[in-house]
């Protein structure tokens, strides 16, 4: 998927699990534009995984073997935690 096709990426962010929508959509809407092209590619690559796997990673039930995916998961978690603390 092209990292500049925000419409398609936005659609891919919409998941079948509410918990994933709550984690992924705010990150995309608030932080995606500020990512480097490499991080955008990692984020798009992350979206290719199935919902159960993403859920396990985002809920700290498992860790991706790929270091870049693990870094992206931690970035999503950190940014979302920062937003919650400001609310």
N, C-alpha and C positions, 0 to 999 in steps of 0.2 A: 504494500500500500504506500502511496506517495505521502511523505511527511507533510506536504503542503496542502493536501486535499482535506481541509478541516471538516468539511461536510461529511465525508466518508468516515473520518476518524471519530467525529462526534457520534455518528450512527453506531460505530463499533464499540464505543464506550457504554452504550445502553445495553445492559446485560439482562439475563433472565432472573437474577437474584437481586432483591432490594438492597442487601448489604453491599453488594458490589457497586450498584448504582451510587450509593451513598459515598463510597470510597473513591471511585474512579471519576465520576462526573465533575465533582468540585475541583479535583486536580486538573482535569482537562480544561475546564472553563477558566480557572484562575492562574494556572501555572504553565500550561503547555507553550504558550507564545514566548515565554522567557527561557525555554530550554535551548540548549545547543542543538545543532542538527544531529549530532551523535546521540544525545539523550532523546530527541524526538524519535529517532529510529528505534531505540531501545523500547520506548513507550509503545510504539506501534507494534513492535515484535511481541511485547507482553500481551497486547490485546488479542493475539492469535491463539492464546491458550484457552482451554475450556474453563467454564465458570467454576467447577469444583476445584480445579488446580489453583486458579486465581484466589478463590476464597481461602484455601488453606494457607497460601502465602501471605495474603493480607491480614489474616487473623492469627498469624504467627504459629500456625499448626505445622508448618513445613517451611523449608528454605529452598529457593531455586539453586540448582547446582551451578548455573551460569552467574558469574560474579556481577556482570552488568545488570542482569535481571534482578539480582538481590539488591543492588544499589538503588535501582529504580523503585522497587517495593518499599525500601526504607525511606526514600525521598517522598513517595506518596504518603506514607504513614506520618512522616514528620510534618509535611505541609498541612495535612488535614488536622493533625493535633494542634498545630499553631493556630489554625483558623478557629477551632473549637475553643481554644483558650481565650481568644479575643471576643467571642460571642457573649 
